[in-house]
């Protein structure tokens, strides 16, 4: 995001947070591997003329939702999320910090609204099942509030860093 600082160095809580988000990155890699295997299995079965396994086509689709939300949280923690540094760096430190405050505050409000909307969406989706796997769709839809909850701590950290940078006296 614009004006998002690098992850802070330091204390035990920073190391724990970085370790937890690093584990999320590994979980994302595992999800990607399962998706790849599922797609590969489908291709091989079609190539040799076998009927596919019921529901196998749904596995990559549903895991992709989880991969996006987990990946967003892991990228946000590392400060690697998409941002337009080129323009922010040309604004100067004070204006760049102001942009960081506005962007991070807006993003926090957005993710909070996703969580709020999920209070209705996920329980309703739990009543539906997928066609092939028979999986309650609430498990798929739960990726949105879980991912939003995981994105919020790095966003709050970025907002606090941008506020500190905004209130620093120019040297």
MDTraj code that builds the backbone (N, CA, C; nanometers):
import mdtraj as md
import numpy as np

residues = "UNK UNK UNK UNK UNK UNK UNK UNK UNK UNK UNK UNK UNK UNK UNK UNK UNK UNK UNK UNK UNK UNK UNK UNK UNK UNK UNK UNK UNK UNK UNK UNK UNK UNK UNK UNK UNK UNK UNK UNK UNK UNK UNK UNK UNK UNK UNK UNK UNK UNK UNK UNK UNK UNK UNK UNK UNK UNK UNK UNK UNK UNK UNK UNK UNK UNK UNK UNK UNK UNK UNK UNK UNK UNK UNK UNK UNK UNK UNK UNK UNK UNK UNK UNK UNK UNK UNK UNK UNK UNK UNK UNK UNK UNK UNK UNK UNK UNK UNK UNK UNK UNK UNK UNK UNK UNK UNK UNK UNK UNK UNK UNK UNK UNK UNK UNK UNK UNK UNK UNK UNK UNK UNK UNK UNK UNK UNK UNK UNK UNK UNK UNK UNK UNK UNK UNK UNK UNK UNK UNK UNK UNK UNK UNK UNK UNK UNK UNK UNK UNK UNK UNK UNK UNK UNK UNK UNK UNK UNK UNK UNK UNK UNK UNK UNK UNK UNK UNK UNK UNK UNK".split()
xyz = np.array([
    [0.0848, -0.1164, 0.0000],
    [0.0000, 0.0000, 0.0000],
    [0.0896, 0.1230, 0.0000],
    [0.0366, 0.2329, -0.0399],
    [0.1154, 0.3550, -0.0455],
    [0.1567, 0.3965, 0.0941],
    [0.2827, 0.4301, 0.1076],
    [0.3330, 0.4790, 0.2343],
    [0.3472, 0.3722, 0.3404],
    [0.3339, 0.2466, 0.3049],
    [0.3465, 0.1408, 0.4041],
    [0.4934, 0.1201, 0.4361],
    [0.5299, 0.1277, 0.5635],
    [0.6694, 0.1111, 0.6015],
    [0.7091, -0.0357, 0.6025],
    [0.8389, -0.0584, 0.6117],
    [0.8911, -0.1941, 0.6253],
    [0.8534, -0.2479, 0.7622],
    [0.8471, -0.3778, 0.7784],
    [0.8168, -0.4348, 0.9091],
    [0.9194, -0.3905, 1.0122],
    [0.8751, -0.3632, 1.1334],
    [0.9667, -0.3112, 1.2338],
    [1.0589, -0.4189, 1.2875],
    [1.1852, -0.3828, 1.3117],
    [1.2737, -0.4763, 1.3782],
    [1.2457, -0.4730, 1.5265],
    [1.2888, -0.5738, 1.5988],
    [1.2808, -0.5546, 1.7412],
    [1.2408, -0.6724, 1.8225],
    [1.1481, -0.6447, 1.9151],
    [1.1202, -0.7310, 2.0276],
    [1.0607, -0.8661, 1.9944],
    [1.0330, -0.9387, 2.1021],
    [0.9835, -1.0754, 2.0896],
    [0.8497, -1.0790, 2.0191],
    [0.7632, -0.9798, 2.0436],
    [0.6326, -0.9810, 1.9776],
    [0.6476, -0.9627, 1.8270],
    [0.7479, -0.8837, 1.7843],
    [0.7733, -0.8678, 1.6415],
    [0.8202, -0.9985, 1.5809],
    [0.9090, -1.0694, 1.6505],
    [0.9584, -1.1976, 1.6001],
    [0.8453, -1.2997, 1.5937],
    [0.7574, -1.3022, 1.6973],
    [0.6452, -1.3950, 1.6965],
    [0.5513, -1.3626, 1.5807],
    [0.5218, -1.2348, 1.5635],
    [0.4324, -1.1952, 1.4542],
    [0.4914, -1.2295, 1.3194],
    [0.6210, -1.2036, 1.3014],
    [0.6857, -1.2360, 1.1745],
    [0.6863, -1.3866, 1.1524],
    [0.7086, -1.4632, 1.2587],
    [0.7085, -1.6092, 1.2462],
    [0.5708, -1.6620, 1.2097],
    [0.4669, -1.6057, 1.2707],
    [0.3304, -1.6495, 1.2400],
    [0.2956, -1.6182, 1.0949],
    [0.3352, -1.5001, 1.0482],
    [0.3051, -1.4646, 0.9097],
    [0.3939, -1.5405, 0.8118],
    [0.5148, -1.5770, 0.8551],
    [0.5998, -1.6617, 0.7711],
    [0.5344, -1.7999, 0.7562],
    [0.4755, -1.8499, 0.8652],
    [0.4023, -1.9770, 0.8588],
    [0.2839, -1.9660, 0.7630],
    [0.2197, -1.8495, 0.7606],
    [0.1109, -1.8287, 0.6638],
    [0.1626, -1.8378, 0.5206],
    [0.2820, -1.7853, 0.4980],
    [0.3427, -1.7963, 0.3655],
    [0.3666, -1.9413, 0.3269],
    [0.4121, -2.0220, 0.4229],
    [0.4321, -2.1651, 0.3969],
    [0.2981, -2.2352, 0.3720],
    [0.1963, -2.1964, 0.4485],
    [0.0630, -2.2528, 0.4261],
    [0.0136, -2.2177, 0.2856],
    [0.0401, -2.0953, 0.2425],
    [0.0043, -2.0557, 0.1067],
    [0.0756, -2.1408, 0.0024],
    [0.2027, -2.1715, 0.0283],
    [0.2766, -2.2587, -0.0630],
    [0.2177, -2.3989, -0.0678],
    [0.1757, -2.4493, 0.0462],
    [0.1121, -2.5808, 0.0520],
    [-0.0203, -2.5801, -0.0249],
    [-0.0980, -2.4751, -0.0069],
    [-0.2250, -2.4627, -0.0794],
    [-0.1995, -2.4600, -0.2296],
    [-0.0977, -2.3850, -0.2717],
    [-0.0637, -2.3779, -0.4142],
    [-0.0221, -2.5148, -0.4674],
    [0.0525, -2.5912, -0.3873],
    [0.0930, -2.7253, -0.4301],
    [-0.0281, -2.8173, -0.4464],
    [-0.1216, -2.8118, -0.3529],
    [-0.2422, -2.8949, -0.3629],
    [-0.3237, -2.8545, -0.4855],
    [-0.3341, -2.7247, -0.5098],
    [-0.4069, -2.6788, -0.6286],
    [-0.3413, -2.7315, -0.7557],
    [-0.2093, -2.7239, -0.7607],
    [-0.1357, -2.7695, -0.8786],
    [-0.1553, -2.9189, -0.9006],
    [-0.1462, -2.9962, -0.7929],
    [-0.1671, -3.1412, -0.8047],
    [-0.3079, -3.1743, -0.8519],
    [-0.4067, -3.1028, -0.8029],
    [-0.5449, -3.1286, -0.8435],
    [-0.5642, -3.0998, -0.9923],
    [-0.5100, -2.9883, -1.0387],
    [-0.5230, -2.9541, -1.1807],
    [-0.4448, -3.0543, -1.2658],
    [-0.3244, -3.0905, -1.2216],
    [-0.2436, -3.1876, -1.2961],
    [-0.3164, -3.3219, -1.3063],
    [-0.3751, -3.3663, -1.1969],
    [-0.4486, -3.4930, -1.1979],
    [-0.5654, -3.4877, -1.2961],
    [-0.6353, -3.3744, -1.3010],
    [-0.7464, -3.3608, -1.3950],
    [-0.6982, -3.3701, -1.5391],
    [-0.5872, -3.3032, -1.5694],
    [-0.5335, -3.3032, -1.7052],
    [-0.4901, -3.4441, -1.7458],
    [-0.4198, -3.5122, -1.6561],
    [-0.3722, -3.6475, -1.6878],
    [-0.4906, -3.7414, -1.7099],
    [-0.5914, -3.7327, -1.6231],
    [-0.7070, -3.8220, -1.6393],
    [-0.7807, -3.7955, -1.7703],
    [-0.7924, -3.6710, -1.8093],
    [-0.8589, -3.6412, -1.9371],
    [-0.7739, -3.6876, -2.0540],
    [-0.6427, -3.6738, -2.0404],
    [-0.5520, -3.7127, -2.1489],
    [-0.5587, -3.8621, -2.1756],
    [-0.5657, -3.9419, -2.0689],
    [-0.5691, -4.0872, -2.0893],
    [-0.7115, -4.1401, -2.1047],
    [-0.8088, -4.0501, -2.1043],
    [-0.9460, -4.0888, -2.1334],
    [-1.0258, -4.1392, -2.0149],
    [-0.9786, -4.1195, -1.8957],
    [-1.0539, -4.1612, -1.7779],
    [-1.1521, -4.0528, -1.7365],
    [-1.2582, -4.0945, -1.6720],
    [-1.3519, -3.9972, -1.6153],
    [-1.2845, -3.9321, -1.4948],
    [-1.3076, -3.8049, -1.4779],
    [-1.2470, -3.7335, -1.3656],
    [-1.3076, -3.7749, -1.2325],
    [-1.2393, -3.7398, -1.1274],
    [-1.2892, -3.7653, -0.9924],
    [-1.3929, -3.6581, -0.9608],
    [-1.5076, -3.7006, -0.9100],
    [-1.6137, -3.6054, -0.8777],
    [-1.5625, -3.4998, -0.7796],
    [-1.5825, -3.3754, -0.8141],
    [-1.5480, -3.2654, -0.7254],
    [-1.4040, -3.2192, -0.7333],
    [-1.3183, -3.2909, -0.8068],
    [-1.1779, -3.2525, -0.8122],
    [-1.1599, -3.1154, -0.8765],
    [-1.2479, -3.0799, -0.9681],
    [-1.2383, -2.9482, -1.0312],
    [-1.2709, -2.8351, -0.9336],
    [-1.3419, -2.8653, -0.8257],
    [-1.3764, -2.7630, -0.7274],
    [-1.2612, -2.7325, -0.6319],
    [-1.1718, -2.8279, -0.6138],
    [-1.0633, -2.8112, -0.5166],
    [-0.9777, -2.6879, -0.5471],
    [-0.9231, -2.6729, -0.6699],
    [-0.8416, -2.5532, -0.6956],
    [-0.9217, -2.4230, -0.6861],
    [-1.0457, -2.4282, -0.7269],
    [-1.1289, -2.3078, -0.7247],
    [-1.1486, -2.2574, -0.5822],
    [-1.1814, -2.3477, -0.4918],
    [-1.2080, -2.3078, -0.3540],
    [-1.0792, -2.2764, -0.2783],
    [-0.9736, -2.3498, -0.3088],
    [-0.8463, -2.3207, -0.2427],
    [-0.7879, -2.1872, -0.2889],
    [-0.8199, -2.1480, -0.4115],
    [-0.7686, -2.0204, -0.4622],
    [-0.8179, -1.9026, -0.3777],
    [-0.9406, -1.9098, -0.3323],
    [-0.9952, -1.8038, -0.2465],
    [-0.9122, -1.7932, -0.1196],
    [-0.8819, -1.9071, -0.0584],
    [-0.7995, -1.9071, 0.0625],
    [-0.6586, -1.8587, 0.0326],
    [-0.6031, -1.8992, -0.0809],
    [-0.4678, -1.8586, -0.1175],
    [-0.4567, -1.7065, -0.1318],
    [-0.5552, -1.6457, -0.1934],
    [-0.5538, -1.5002, -0.2111],
    [-0.5574, -1.4289, -0.0767],
    [-0.6454, -1.4714, 0.0121],
    [-0.6594, -1.4021, 0.1406],
    [-0.5374, -1.4243, 0.2306],
    [-0.4851, -1.5455, 0.2335],
    [-0.3663, -1.5735, 0.3148],
    [-0.2443, -1.5035, 0.2555],
    [-0.2341, -1.5060, 0.1245],
    [-0.1219, -1.4388, 0.0583],
    [-0.1230, -1.2887, 0.0801],
    [-0.2408, -1.2296, 0.0813],
    [-0.2509, -1.0854, 0.1062],
    [-0.1998, -1.0513, 0.2459],
    [-0.2360, -1.1323, 0.3441],
    [-0.1917, -1.1071, 0.4810],
    [-0.0409, -1.1230, 0.4934],
    [0.0137, -1.2288, 0.4345],
    [0.1580, -1.2521, 0.4426],
    [0.2346, -1.1415, 0.3710],
    [0.1853, -1.0985, 0.2562],
    [0.2520, -0.9906, 0.1824],
    [0.2448, -0.8588, 0.2584],
    [0.1323, -0.8333, 0.3231],
    [0.1170, -0.7094, 0.3991],
    [0.2153, -0.7064, 0.5165],
    [0.2331, -0.8189, 0.5828],
    [0.3245, -0.8254, 0.6960],
    [0.4679, -0.7958, 0.6524],
    [0.5072, -0.8440, 0.5352],
    [0.6435, -0.8232, 0.4871],
    [0.6609, -0.6881, 0.4184],
    [0.5553, -0.6114, 0.4056],
    [0.5646, -0.4827, 0.3366],
    [0.5804, -0.4987, 0.1871],
    [0.5341, -0.6110, 0.1326],
    [0.5491, -0.6385, -0.0098],
    [0.4202, -0.6215, -0.0876],
    [0.3187, -0.5682, -0.0243],
    [0.1925, -0.5520, -0.0949],
    [0.2064, -0.4412, -0.1976],
    [0.1253, -0.4472, -0.2997],
    [0.1324, -0.3507, -0.4086],
    [0.1163, -0.2087, -0.3571],
    [0.2041, -0.1227, -0.4017],
    [0.1937, 0.0190, -0.3671],
    [0.2636, 0.1008, -0.4752],
    [0.2282, 0.2253, -0.4819],
    [0.2843, 0.3145, -0.5833],
    [0.3939, 0.4003, -0.5205],
    [0.5080, 0.3399, -0.4953],
    [0.6176, 0.4100, -0.4304],
    [0.6712, 0.5247, -0.5149],
    [0.6695, 0.5090, -0.6443],
    [0.7248, 0.6099, -0.7335],
    [0.6653, 0.7475, -0.7043],
    [0.5340, 0.7542, -0.6928],
    [0.4678, 0.8821, -0.6707],
    [0.4825, 0.9289, -0.5273],
    [0.4734, 0.8382, -0.4330],
    [0.4804, 0.8747, -0.2914],
    [0.6189, 0.9281, -0.2579],
    [0.7238, 0.8699, -0.3143],
    [0.8604, 0.9153, -0.2862],
    [0.8851, 1.0563, -0.3398],
    [0.8152, 1.0958, -0.4429],
    [0.8328, 1.2297, -0.5003],
    [0.7544, 1.3366, -0.4251],
    [0.6722, 1.2963, -0.3308],
    [0.5932, 1.3923, -0.2531],
    [0.6703, 1.4498, -0.1358],
    [0.7756, 1.3875, -0.0964],
    [0.8457, 1.4285, 0.0236],
    [0.7974, 1.3469, 0.1421],
    [0.8740, 1.3491, 0.2508],
    [0.8421, 1.2614, 0.3634],
    [0.7084, 1.2937, 0.4305],
    [0.6763, 1.4203, 0.4450],
    [0.5545, 1.4576, 0.5169],
    [0.4283, 1.4243, 0.4363],
    [0.4275, 1.4611, 0.3104],
    [0.3116, 1.4297, 0.2262],
    [0.2999, 1.2796, 0.2033],
    [0.4136, 1.2103, 0.1914],
    [0.4116, 1.0649, 0.1769],
    [0.3517, 0.9986, 0.3000],
    [0.3857, 1.0513, 0.4179],
    [0.3282, 0.9973, 0.5420],
    [0.1779, 1.0233, 0.5471],
    [0.1346, 1.1407, 0.4994],
    [-0.0082, 1.1716, 0.4961],
    [-0.0822, 1.0745, 0.4034],
    [-0.0230, 1.0467, 0.2879],
    [-0.0829, 0.9486, 0.1965],
    [-0.0880, 0.8123, 0.2647],
    [0.0176, 0.7748, 0.3362],
    [0.0194, 0.6475, 0.4082],
    [-0.0914, 0.6398, 0.5117],
    [-0.1149, 0.7495, 0.5835],
    [-0.2229, 0.7520, 0.6828],
    [-0.3572, 0.7334, 0.6143],
    [-0.3802, 0.8068, 0.5064],
    [-0.5100, 0.7985, 0.4382],
    [-0.5328, 0.6601, 0.3776],
    [-0.4329, 0.6053, 0.3119],
    [-0.4476, 0.4752, 0.2466],
    [-0.4685, 0.3652, 0.3499],
    [-0.3870, 0.3660, 0.4553],
    [-0.3998, 0.2608, 0.5568],
    [-0.5309, 0.2730, 0.6331],
    [-0.5747, 0.3940, 0.6639],
    [-0.7027, 0.4115, 0.7335],
    [-0.8183, 0.3631, 0.6456],
    [-0.8139, 0.3971, 0.5176],
    [-0.9196, 0.3518, 0.4262],
    [-0.9180, 0.1994, 0.4125],
    [-0.7998, 0.1410, 0.4043],
    [-0.7904, -0.0048, 0.3916],
    [-0.8404, -0.0741, 0.5178],
    [-0.8091, -0.0202, 0.6335],
    [-0.8572, -0.0778, 0.7595],
    [-1.0098, -0.0745, 0.7627],
    [-1.0682, 0.0375, 0.7233],
    [-1.2146, 0.0464, 0.7187],
    [-1.2734, -0.0544, 0.6201],
    [-1.2065, -0.0725, 0.5071],
    [-1.2531, -0.1691, 0.4080],
    [-1.2512, -0.3104, 0.4651],
    [-1.1413, -0.3504, 0.5283],
    [-1.1320, -0.4862, 0.5820],
    [-1.2281, -0.5058, 0.6989],
    [-1.2508, -0.4034, 0.7772],
    [-1.3506, -0.4135, 0.8834],
    [-1.4907, -0.4319, 0.8245],
    [-1.5177, -0.3648, 0.7122],
    [-1.6488, -0.3820, 0.6486],
    [-1.6638, -0.5235, 0.5908],
    [-1.5532, -0.5813, 0.5426],
    [-1.5589, -0.7206, 0.4956],
    [-1.5937, -0.8152, 0.6103],
    [-1.5328, -0.7909, 0.7254],
    [-1.5608, -0.8747, 0.8424],
    [-1.7069, -0.8589, 0.8835],
    [-1.7531, -0.7359, 0.8853],
    [-1.8921, -0.7094, 0.9243],
    [-1.9904, -0.7776, 0.8293],
    [-1.9639, -0.7692, 0.6996],
    [-2.0521, -0.8332, 0.6010],
    [-2.0500, -0.9855, 0.6136],
    [-1.9375, -1.0371, 0.6574],
    [-1.9231, -1.1825, 0.6690],
    [-2.0074, -1.2422, 0.7797],
    [-2.0501, -1.1599, 0.8756],
    [-2.1350, -1.2116, 0.9838],
    [-2.2649, -1.2693, 0.9287],
    [-2.3103, -1.2166, 0.8155],
    [-2.4326, -1.2675, 0.7520],
    [-2.3976, -1.3672, 0.6420],
    [-2.2969, -1.3364, 0.5639],
    [-2.2641, -1.4158, 0.4455],
    [-2.2192, -1.5581, 0.4796],
    [-2.1281, -1.5737, 0.5736],
    [-2.0720, -1.7058, 0.6027],
    [-2.1767, -1.8019, 0.6597],
    [-2.2561, -1.7619, 0.7590],
    [-2.3583, -1.8562, 0.8074],
    [-2.4607, -1.8954, 0.7001],
    [-2.4974, -1.8011, 0.6145],
    [-2.5913, -1.8346, 0.5065],
    [-2.5277, -1.9297, 0.4057],
    [-2.3997, -1.9083, 0.3763],
    [-2.3306, -1.9953, 0.2816],
    [-2.3118, -2.1352, 0.3388],
    [-2.3071, -2.1468, 0.4697],
    [-2.2910, -2.2770, 0.5334],
    [-2.4112, -2.3678, 0.5054],
    [-2.5228, -2.3070, 0.4704],
    [-2.6438, -2.3844, 0.4405],
    [-2.6412, -2.4432, 0.2995],
    [-2.5491, -2.3967, 0.2160],
    [-2.5374, -2.4460, 0.0784],
    [-2.4205, -2.5428, 0.0698],
    [-2.4287, -2.6376, -0.0214],
    [-2.3172, -2.7286, -0.0430],
    [-2.2723, -2.7220, -0.1878],
    [-2.1446, -2.7509, -0.2095],
    [-2.0914, -2.7516, -0.3456],
    [-2.1439, -2.8741, -0.4198],
    [-2.1507, -2.8631, -0.5504],
    [-2.2114, -2.9694, -0.6314],
    [-2.1295, -3.0974, -0.6304],
    [-1.9986, -3.0861, -0.6456],
    [-1.9161, -3.2060, -0.6592],
    [-1.8699, -3.2651, -0.5277],
    [-1.8201, -3.1829, -0.4392],
    [-1.7635, -3.2320, -0.3131],
    [-1.8672, -3.2463, -0.2024],
    [-1.9778, -3.1740, -0.2155],
    [-2.0757, -3.1721, -0.1073],
    [-2.0261, -3.0938, 0.0129],
    [-1.9285, -3.0086, -0.0081],
    [-1.8671, -2.9277, 0.0972],
    [-1.9564, -2.8084, 0.1297],
    [-1.9860, -2.7834, 0.2573],
    [-2.0610, -2.6619, 0.2895],
    [-1.9809, -2.5384, 0.2457],
    [-2.0450, -2.4510, 0.1699],
    [-1.9743, -2.3371, 0.1122],
    [-1.9315, -2.2336, 0.2164],
    [-1.9805, -2.2456, 0.3374],
    [-1.9351, -2.1561, 0.4431],
    [-1.7861, -2.1685, 0.4674],
    [-1.7301, -2.2873, 0.4451],
    [-1.5856, -2.3054, 0.4617],
    [-1.5079, -2.2258, 0.3580],
    [-1.5624, -2.2139, 0.2398],
    [-1.4982, -2.1352, 0.1353],
    [-1.5135, -1.9865, 0.1661],
    [-1.6342, -1.9450, 0.2001],
    [-1.6619, -1.8045, 0.2274],
    [-1.5905, -1.7551, 0.3528],
    [-1.5562, -1.8448, 0.4430],
    [-1.4867, -1.8051, 0.5667],
    [-1.3482, -1.7490, 0.5387],
    [-1.2958, -1.7716, 0.4200],
    [-1.1646, -1.7166, 0.3849],
    [-1.1648, -1.5634, 0.3908],
    [-1.2775, -1.5028, 0.3602],
    [-1.2843, -1.3561, 0.3571],
    [-1.2673, -1.2961, 0.4969],
    [-1.3456, -1.3341, 0.5971],
    [-1.3223, -1.2741, 0.7286],
    [-1.1904, -1.3171, 0.7920],
    [-1.1495, -1.4416, 0.7691],
    [-1.0210, -1.4861, 0.8254],
    [-0.9071, -1.4060, 0.7641],
    [-0.9076, -1.3916, 0.6321],
    [-0.8040, -1.3129, 0.5657],
    [-0.8065, -1.1674, 0.6088],
    [-0.9257, -1.1114, 0.6240],
    [-0.9363, -0.9721, 0.6673],
    [-0.8815, -0.9554, 0.8086],
    [-0.9110, -1.0506, 0.8962],
    [-0.8564, -1.0445, 1.0328],
    [-0.7043, -1.0543, 1.0326],
    [-0.6494, -1.1337, 0.9416],
    [-0.5042, -1.1486, 0.9344],
    [-0.4361, -1.0263, 0.8737],
    [-0.5058, -0.9541, 0.7879],
    [-0.4481, -0.8348, 0.7253],
    [-0.4479, -0.7153, 0.8215],
    [-0.5435, -0.7130, 0.9139],
    [-0.5582, -0.5955, 1.0004],
    [-0.4360, -0.5635, 1.0879],
    [-0.3726, -0.6586, 1.1566],
    [-0.2569, -0.6196, 1.2399],
    [-0.1442, -0.5500, 1.1635],
    [-0.1006, -0.6013, 1.0461],
    [0.0015, -0.5262, 0.9722],
    [-0.0478, -0.3889, 0.9257],
    [-0.1769, -0.3802, 0.8914],
    [-0.2301, -0.2506, 0.8479],
    [-0.2294, -0.1500, 0.9632],
    [-0.2665, -0.1950, 1.0817],
    [-0.2649, -0.1063, 1.1987],
    [-0.1212, -0.0637, 1.2286],
    [-0.0267, -0.1579, 1.2185],
    [0.1154, -0.1243, 1.2379],
    [0.1602, -0.0203, 1.1358],
    [0.1206, -0.0372, 1.0092],
    [0.1565, 0.0587, 0.9048],
    [0.0936, 0.1953, 0.9301],
    [-0.0304, 0.1958, 0.9764],
    [-0.0973, 0.3221, 1.0086],
    [-0.0246, 0.3937, 1.1213],
    [0.0125, 0.3197, 1.2259],
    [0.0844, 0.3806, 1.3382],
    [0.2190, 0.4368, 1.2932],
    [0.2908, 0.3635, 1.2076],
    [0.4196, 0.4122, 1.1578],
    [0.4009, 0.5373, 1.0718],
    [0.2963, 0.5394, 0.9911],
    [0.2702, 0.6574, 0.9074],
    [0.2331, 0.7780, 0.9941],
    [0.1557, 0.7551, 1.0998],
    [0.1216, 0.8645, 1.1913],
    [0.2457, 0.9180, 1.2616],
    [0.3345, 0.8277, 1.3053],
    [0.4598, 0.8733, 1.3680],
    [0.5415, 0.9561, 1.2697],
    [0.5513, 0.9094, 1.1450],
    [0.6280, 0.9827, 1.0432],
    [0.5632, 1.1173, 1.0132],
    [0.4319, 1.1257, 1.0182],
    [0.3615, 1.2509, 0.9916],
    [0.3897, 1.3544, 1.1007],
    [0.3999, 1.3090, 1.2259],
    [0.4171, 1.4021, 1.3370],
    [0.5623, 1.4304, 1.3700],
    [0.6546, 1.3677, 1.3002],
    [0.7959, 1.3975, 1.3252],
    [0.8268, 1.5363, 1.2729],
    [0.9130, 1.6044, 1.3462],
    [0.9556, 1.7364, 1.3011],
    [1.0559, 1.7200, 1.1887],
    [1.0423, 1.8010, 1.0820],
    [1.1387, 1.7901, 0.9724],
    [1.2786, 1.8291, 1.0193],
    [1.3807, 1.7577, 0.9719],
    [1.5170, 1.7879, 1.0147],
    [1.5904, 1.8732, 0.9160],
])
top = md.Topology()
chain = top.add_chain()
for i, resn in enumerate(residues, 1):
    res = top.add_residue(resn, chain, resSeq=i)
    for name in ("N", "CA", "C"):
        top.add_atom(name, md.element.get_by_symbol(name[0]), res)
traj = md.Trajectory(xyz[None], top)
